[in-house]
Amino acid sequence: MKRKIGIASMVAALSLTVAACNDTQQSFSSLAPVKVKFSATLLGSNEVPAVTTTAAGIMNLIREDSVTILYDIATTSPTDSVTMVHIHAGAAGANGPIMVWFFPTEAARAPGPATGTAARVNGVVRVGRISRAGTTFIAPFTWDSLQTRIANSTAYVNLHTRRNPGGEIRGQVVPAP
């Protein structure tokens, strides 16, 4: 009889342990980062004011975790004399200040408007990472303000050229399908 009670107690204890492990396992899996995708379609018609151009492009962003965004920027048609690419704060139809530089890097950028390194591009312009600790944001913007603006679709990507120093193609950053 003692043996049956002992075995029953062990089975009950083992069942509770397995149940606890399953609960813990579910909790840990809920902590895994959820990757969120955003994109921007860059067109001259999105510029403010609109620009007539055959240039076009795309930017893809993936929020990897709470401190990292991966991105790639590419043109989908030949684009001559690219001088700058960056993310601005601003809703569709409105111009706003620069938040983050992509091309050329802020360190390599020549002083003055639209005087950066010019390049003919037909394809990838830049692939990189924006991070909370490793990215220089243009004051007063921060990692948190960039995250908020991307989430609210109040950030846009702008690609500038020598032909259109105010911006050749532009796209609002929106959730990707």
Secondary structure, DSSP 8 states (H G I E B T S, - for coil): -HHHHHHHHHHHHHHHHHHHHHHHHHHHHHTS---EEEEEEEEGGGSSS----S-EEEEEEEEEETTEEEEEEEESS-EEEEEEEEEEE--TT----EEEEEES-TTT--SSTT-S--EEESSEEEEEEEETTT----TT--HHHHHHHHHTT-EEEEEEESS-TT-SEEEE-EE--
